[in-house]
Structures are given as C-alpha cells and as structure tokens.
C-alpha cells in the first residue's frame, strides 16, 4: 500500500530493471562493459538521527546518505532496496516516510526494487545499486605524490544542522534562513552523482567524507600509501557555519 507505486518503482531507468518488487529477489540488466556498484547503509534512531524528526525528512535522508557512496565511486544510480525495522505499525508514519523516500528516489532517479520489514527498535537499512564503466570507478587507492587534494563543497554544515534540529543553543547572529539551510543540509543532503561522473575524468582517487574529513583523508592516505597535507585555512565553509566560534566550526569541518 505504501511502497509499491509509480513514484518509487518507476523513478529510475526502467530498462535496467528486469524484475522488481514481488519476487524473492530483484533482477537488474547490467550492460556489457559495466560494473554493478552496491553499497549498504544502516540508520539507527538516536545514533544516526535524533528521536525528534519528521518521517518524510527521515525517508529522504535514508536514501540520500546511502546513495552518496555511489557518487563517491563515480557510479550512476540505478535502484535500491529497503530493510525496515519498526517498533509498531503506524500508517501515518509510513505515509510520511514513504513520501520522503519517493522524493529522494525521484531526485536520484533510483527505483525501489524490494526489501524486508520486521518488528523491533527503529532501524532503516538501504542497499543501493549503481553502474560504472569497467575501469572508470573512482577508488581510494589511486592517489599519487604531487596530486592536489580537494573537497567538492563546504564542510561542517551537517554537524551544524544536527545542532539546529536538536534544539541546541545556536549563535544569536544565526538568521532563520541560515538555520533552515543548515537543517536542510542535515535532513536533505544532496547527492551530486553527476559531478562524480565528471570528477572521475580527472581524479586519481576519491571517496565521500561521511566519517569526517580527517578520518576519511586517513582512509585515502592508507589505501594509496601516501601522506596528505590539508590546509585548514583553505577549507570551504558556508556563511551559516561562520556564525559559530572558530574552534567549534573547525571541529565540525574536520570531524
């Protein structure tokens, strides 16, 4: 009733789906010369998102954070599955959650092709499927000495957004528009997978920074066998994040 509908099942390229929801498994038509890219993310209440939330916002975030791994590999999104653990059946919650999920699916052009539901503490598992031309994937192990280390956008907004949505004390200078911007950065992160495809044309290595810049930079350095130099003064930040004292905003940007 809530997940089998055109908004979810036909959000992606229908030619790629040989069999969707309804059987024991889904079937994807992976073209010759291309690799299927698969990643799974799990979100637990009070660990990955606050207990005070709108179901639609949670639905959007659940798919967006999972699809970020496809962008990091320079893969084109295809489809996803959903594993949903719920403490109880709540139709209003399901209506809101599925609408947010459908909104993200439409933005990413990814179809829901199956999943699982069970009873227990709220837990959302999303497995995403994408494709990339063989040899064109952007990995963590290709960096070389002399490469330029870059990030694709402002850092720290997600952490500041979490503060904004959990009722933490906010700087007096923060405007309502800036607060809304930060909240949207937390609940509706934008997955620029098209940028990932373009970036793979020139980048030697890459990954998303969902674990924080320093932690993920360490992953890149370890896998590539190189050292990295990060210039704190050159890291991009939003005007909204600039409302916090330097120590706080730098901690959020780095970690």
Secondary structure, 3 states (H helix, E strand, C coil): CCCCCHHHHCCCCHHHEEECCCCCCCEECCCCCEEEEEEEEEEEECCCECCCCCHHHHHHHHHHHHHHHHHHCCCEEEEEEEEEEECCCCHHHHHHHHHHHHHHHHHHCCEEEEEEEEECCCEEEEEEEEEEECCCCCCCCCCCCCCCCCCCCCCCHHHHHHHHHCCCCCCCCCCHHHHHHHHHHHHCCCCCHHHHHHHCCCCCCCCCCCCCHHHHHHHHHHHHCCCCCCCHHHCCCCCCHHHCCHHHHHHHHHC
